[in-house]
Amino acid sequence: MDAAAGVAGQPRGQTIRLRLLTASDRYGRIEDIWVDAVGIGEQPPLSPTLLSPIAGGWVSEVRPTLRLQNAIDLQSDPLTYRFEVYGDAALTNLVAQVPAVASGAGTTSWQVDVNLPNNTQYWWRACAATARTSVPGRRR
């Protein structure tokens, strides 16, 4: 039986504790075995590190290029990155985004595809994803 299919409602990438009861008709005894920290499904990739622009930094372009250090995926799956730019620190006013940029060699970049007005502060974040998982990134 597929372990992930046998645990209804268990989120992928989480750990559970299993209790196994074994019985023997021949010896008439029951064994009670506990198995701790059994992983279900694939672990999500680690968070990428945002490189530039830095928090509080200034850029001279109205369409700046955002750059991050690639995340690490423990299963070595290919990664893509979602970039988001916000007009507020609470990250509620989304002004630009791209859902999936293919991973570069060591770093990944995306040039913002809308003009951002001068003398305005923006915040950005990125997250890594595989075909099955994603993980939120940090923000700047």
VEXNU-18237 format. One line per 3 residues: number of its first residue (from 1); for each residue x, y, z of N, C-alpha, C, O. Coordinates in pm, whole numbers, plus 50000, padded with zeros to 5 digits. Layout:
N
NUM = X:Y:Z:X:Y:Z:X:Y:Z:X:Y:Z ~ ... .
END
This chain:
140
1 = 50084:49882:50000:50000:50000:50000:50089:50124:50000:50192:50127:50067 ~ 50049:50224:49925:50119:50351:49921:50097:50423:50054:49983:50450:50092 ~ 50205:50454:50126:50193:50516:50258:50119:50648:50254:50041:50679:50344 .
4 = 50143:50728:50150:50077:50858:50141:49926:50840:50120:49847:50918:50172 ~ 49888:50738:50044:49746:50715:50019:49676:50658:50141:49555:50673:50155 ~ 49750:50595:50230:49691:50532:50347:49664:50626:50462:49609:50582:50564 .
7 = 49699:50751:50453:49680:50848:50561:49591:50960:50508:49640:51057:50451 ~ 49463:50946:50527:49368:51043:50474:49388:51181:50536:49401:51193:50658 ~ 49392:51282:50452:49400:51419:50499:49539:51463:50547:49554:51577:50590 .
10 = 49638:51377:50542:49772:51413:50588:49840:51498:50482:49855:51454:50368 ~ 49882:51620:50516:49949:51706:50418:50081:51646:50372:50155:51586:50450 ~ 50110:51662:50241:50237:51616:50188:50350:51697:50250:50332:51814:50284 .
13 = 50466:51636:50265:50582:51705:50318:50580:51718:50469:50659:51794:50525 ~ 50492:51647:50537:50482:51652:50683:50527:51519:50741:50544:51422:50668 ~ 50547:51513:50872:50581:51388:50937:50466:51345:51026:50390:51428:51077 .
16 = 50455:51215:51044:50349:51159:51128:50409:51053:51218:50525:51015:51202 ~ 50330:51005:51314:50369:50895:51401:50276:50779:51372:50154:50794:51379 ~ 50332:50661:51340:50253:50543:51307:50252:50446:51424:50352:50427:51492 .
19 = 50136:50385:51445:50124:50278:51544:50089:50152:51468:49988:50148:51398 ~ 50171:50049:51481:50149:49922:51414:50113:49817:51518:50186:49797:51615 ~ 50002:49750:51497:49963:49639:51583:49975:49512:51501:49915:49500:51394 .
22 = 50052:49418:51549:50067:49291:51479:50014:49179:51568:50035:49180:51689 ~ 49946:49086:51509:49890:48973:51585:49935:48843:51520:49958:48836:51400 ~ 49945:48741:51603:49987:48610:51554:49885:48507:51601:49866:48488:51721 .
25 = 49820:48439:51506:49727:48332:51541:49802:48215:51604:49749:48145:51691 ~ 49923:48193:51560:50001:48078:51606:50047:48095:51751:50041:48000:51829 ~ 50093:48218:51785:50148:48239:51920:50052:48313:52012:50076:48321:52132 .
28 = 49944:48368:51958:49843:48433:52040:49889:48562:52108:49835:48597:52212 ~ 49983:48631:52053:50027:48754:52115:50015:48871:52018:50014:48852:51896 ~ 50007:48990:52072:49995:49112:51992:50117:49199:52021:50154:49219:52137 .
31 = 50177:49249:51917:50290:49342:51930:50240:49483:51901:50165:49503:51805 ~ 50279:49577:51981:50244:49718:51963:50373:49793:51933:50458:49808:52020 ~ 50386:49841:51809:50509:49906:51764:50476:50049:51722:50380:50072:51649 .
34 = 50555:50145:51770:50541:50286:51731:50657:50325:51642:50773:50294:51671 ~ 50627:50392:51534:50729:50443:51443:50714:50594:51437:50610:50644:51395 ~ 50816:50667:51479:50810:50813:51484:50871:50877:51361:50961:50821:51298 .
37 = 50821:50995:51328:50878:51083:51224:50886:51015:51088:50993:51012:51026 ~ 50775:50961:51043:50767:50903:50910:50729:51014:50813:50625:51078:50831 ~ 50810:51036:50712:50782:51142:50616:50675:51100:50516:50675:50987:50468 .
40 = 50586:51191:50485:50482:51167:50385:50507:51263:50269:50505:51384:50287 ~ 50530:51210:50153:50547:51294:50036:50682:51362:50029:50775:51329:50103 ~ 50689:51457:49941:50813:51527:49912:50827:51652:49997:50730:51725:50018 .
43 = 50947:51677:50045:50974:51801:50118:50983:51917:50019:51038:51900:49911 ~ 50930:52034:50055:50938:52148:49963:51083:52198:49954:51164:52169:50042 ~ 51114:52273:49849:51250:52329:49839:51274:52432:49949:51180:52489:50004 .
46 = 51401:52455:49979:51436:52558:50075:51411:52695:50013:51398:52706:49891 ~ 51403:52799:50095:51375:52934:50045:51493:52990:49967:51608:52967:50002 ~ 51464:53065:49860:51573:53134:49790:51619:53254:49873:51547:53299:49963 .
49 = 51738:53304:49843:51791:53423:49910:51784:53540:49813:51838:53532:49703 ~ 51718:53648:49854:51705:53764:49768:51836:53841:49768:51890:53873:49874 ~ 51889:53871:49649:52020:53937:49636:52010:54085:49603:52072:54168:49670 .
52 = 51931:54120:49501:51922:54261:49464:51791:54289:49392:51738:54202:49322 ~ 51739:54409:49408:51793:54516:49493:51778:54481:49641:51689:54405:49680 ~ 51866:54537:49722:51868:54508:49865:51758:54588:49935:51708:54686:49880 .
55 = 51722:54546:50054:51619:54616:50132:51662:54760:50155:51774:54786:50200 ~ 51573:54852:50125:51603:54994:50142:51690:55053:50034:51724:55171:50039 ~ 51727:54974:49935:51814:55022:49828:51740:55102:49723:51617:55099:49716 .
58 = 51816:55174:49643:51761:55256:49534:51803:55195:49402:51912:55139:49390 ~ 51716:55207:49303:51749:55165:49168:51721:55281:49074:51634:55364:49101 ~ 51794:55287:48965:51777:55398:48870:51684:55363:48754:51648:55451:48676 .
61 = 51645:55237:48741:51559:55195:48631:51413:55193:48674:51382:55167:48790 ~ 51323:55221:48580:51180:55212:48609:51132:55067:48597:51022:55033:48641 ~ 51216:54982:48536:51190:54839:48527:51314:54765:48580:51392:54710:48502 .
64 = 51330:54763:48711:51451:54702:48768:51453:54550:48750:51350:54486:48729 ~ 51572:54495:48758:51590:54351:48753:51605:54299:48895:51689:54347:48971 ~ 51523:54201:48931:51527:54138:49063:51610:54011:49050:51592:53933:48957 .
67 = 51701:53991:49146:51792:53876:49138:51795:53803:49271:51797:53865:49377 ~ 51794:53670:49265:51799:53588:49385:51901:53477:49371:51937:53436:49260 ~ 51947:53429:49486:52032:53310:49492:51938:53191:49489:51843:53185:49567 .
70 = 51963:53096:49402:51872:52983:49387:51853:52906:49516:51944:52894:49598 ~ 51734:52853:49531:51701:52767:49644:51762:52629:49621:51814:52600:49514 ~ 51755:52546:49723:51804:52409:49714:51684:52316:49727:51602:52332:49818 .
73 = 51673:52221:49637:51569:52120:49646:51635:51989:49686:51725:51941:49618 ~ 51589:51931:49797:51653:51811:49852:51640:51690:49760:51718:51595:49771 ~ 51542:51691:49670:51527:51581:49575:51591:51614:49440:51581:51535:49346 .
76 = 51656:51730:49429:51721:51776:49306:51625:51793:49189:51663:51777:49073 ~ 51498:51824:49220:51400:51852:49114:51431:51988:49052:51484:52075:49121 ~ 51398:52008:48924:51414:52141:48863:51323:52242:48934:51210:52211:48969 .
79 = 51375:52363:48953:51299:52467:49022:51258:52579:48928:51327:52609:48830 ~ 51146:52641:48960:51105:52766:48898:51081:52865:49011:51066:52825:49127 ~ 51077:52993:48978:51060:53098:49079:50946:53191:49042:50931:53230:48927 .
82 = 50867:53225:49142:50761:53324:49129:50813:53453:49191:50854:53454:49307 ~ 50812:53562:49114:50853:53694:49163:50728:53780:49178:50639:53775:49094 ~ 50722:53858:49287:50610:53949:49311:50663:54083:49360:50756:54087:49442 .
85 = 50605:54192:49311:50641:54328:49353:50515:54392:49410:50408:54385:49351 ~ 50530:54454:49528:50417:54515:49598:50441:54663:49623:50556:54708:49632 ~ 50332:54737:49633:50339:54880:49661:50324:54913:49808:50316:55031:49843 .
88 = 50320:54812:49895:50306:54836:50039:50380:54727:50118:50399:54616:50069 ~ 50420:54763:50240:50498:54671:50324:50417:54549:50369:50474:54445:50401 ~ 50284:54561:50373:50199:54449:50413:50182:54346:50301:50121:54241:50321 .
91 = 50236:54378:50183:50229:54289:50066:50084:54259:50026:50048:54144:50000 ~ 50002:54364:50022:49862:54348:49980:49834:54414:49846:49737:54379:49779 ~ 49919:54511:49804:49898:54585:49680:49996:54533:49574:50103:54590:49554 .
94 = 49959:54425:49506:50044:54363:49405:50048:54451:49280:49944:54482:49223 ~ 50169:54490:49237:50181:54577:49119:50247:54507:49000:50232:54551:48887 ~ 50320:54398:49025:50381:54322:48916:50413:54182:48966:50442:54162:49084 .
97 = 50406:54086:48874:50439:53948:48911:50470:53866:48787:50430:53901:48676 ~ 50540:53758:48809:50560:53656:48706:50547:53522:48778:50613:53502:48880 ~ 50465:53430:48728:50438:53307:48802:50550:53203:48798:50564:53126:48893 .
100 = 50629:53198:48691:50730:53093:48684:50846:53134:48593:50831:53145:48472 ~ 50961:53157:48656:51084:53184:48583:51175:53063:48604:51198:53022:48717 ~ 51225:53007:48496:51313:52890:48506:51440:52927:48583:51491:53038:48572 .
103 = 51488:52833:48660:51608:52852:48741:51729:52876:48653:51752:52806:48555 ~ 51809:52978:48690:51935:53004:48622:52047:52922:48685:52022:52839:48772 ~ 52169:52946:48642:52285:52877:48696:52333:52949:48822:52411:53044:48812 .
106 = 52290:52906:48938:52332:52967:49064:52242:53082:49109:52207:53090:49226 ~ 52206:53170:49017:52115:53279:49047:52007:53284:48940:52024:53233:48829 ~ 51895:53348:48975:51785:53365:48881:51740:53510:48887:51733:53569:48995 .
109 = 51709:53566:48771:51669:53707:48763:51540:53723:48685:51505:53639:48603 ~ 51471:53833:48714:51352:53871:48638:51346:54022:48632:51357:54089:48734 ~ 51330:54076:48512:51313:54221:48497:51165:54253:48508:51082:54196:48437 .
112 = 51132:54345:48599:50994:54385:48621:50935:54430:48486:50999:54504:48412 ~ 50814:54383:48456:50756:54407:48323:50657:54524:48317:50585:54538:48218 ~ 50653:54608:48420:50574:54732:48418:50664:54845:48467:50759:54822:48542 .
115 = 50635:54967:48425:50712:55082:48472:50672:55115:48616:50553:55130:48646 ~ 50771:55126:48703:50747:55165:48842:50781:55314:48855:50892:55353:48820 ~ 50688:55396:48903:50714:55541:48914:50836:55571:49001:50864:55500:49098 .
118 = 50907:55678:48967:51023:55723:49046:50980:55768:49184:50864:55802:49207 ~ 51076:55768:49277:51057:55817:49413:50942:55748:49485:50868:55811:49561 ~ 50926:55619:49460:50823:55539:49525:50889:55414:49580:50975:55355:49515 .
121 = 50849:55374:49700:50907:55255:49761:50825:55132:49724:50702:55135:49724 ~ 50895:55023:49693:50830:54896:49659:50895:54784:49740:51008:54797:49787 ~ 50822:54677:49756:50871:54557:49824:50857:54442:49728:50764:54437:49648 .
124 = 50952:54348:49737:50944:54231:49650:50974:54105:49726:51041:54104:49829 ~ 50923:53997:49670:50951:53864:49726:50951:53763:49613:50905:53791:49503 ~ 51004:53646:49644:51009:53538:49546:50995:53407:49620:51032:53395:49737 .
127 = 50942:53308:49551:50934:53175:49610:50977:53073:49507:50964:53094:49386 ~ 51027:52961:49557:51071:52851:49471:50962:52747:49463:50884:52729:49557 ~ 50956:52677:49350:50857:52571:49333:50914:52460:49245:50994:52485:49155 .
130 = 50870:52338:49274:50893:52226:49184:50759:52199:49116:50664:52276:49134 ~ 50750:52094:49041:50623:52061:48976:50516:52026:49080:50397:52035:49050 ~ 50558:51987:49203:50463:51944:49305:50459:52030:49429:50361:52024:49503 .
133 = 50561:52110:49455:50566:52184:49581:50610:52327:49558:50669:52360:49455 ~ 50582:52412:49656:50635:52548:49655:50660:52592:49797:50604:52536:49891 ~ 50744:52692:49811:50776:52744:49943:50786:52895:49934:50850:52947:49842 .
136 = 50725:52967:50026:50736:53113:50022:50880:53158:50040:50957:53094:50112 ~ 50914:53265:49975:51048:53322:49989:51047:53437:50088:50947:53464:50154 ~ 51158:53502:50098:51171:53618:50184:51123:53742:50108:51096:53737:49988 .
139 = 51113:53852:50180:51073:53975:50112:51174:54085:50136:51251:54080:50232 ~ 51175:54184:50047:51264:54300:50058:51184:54423:50037:51237:54534:50042 .
END
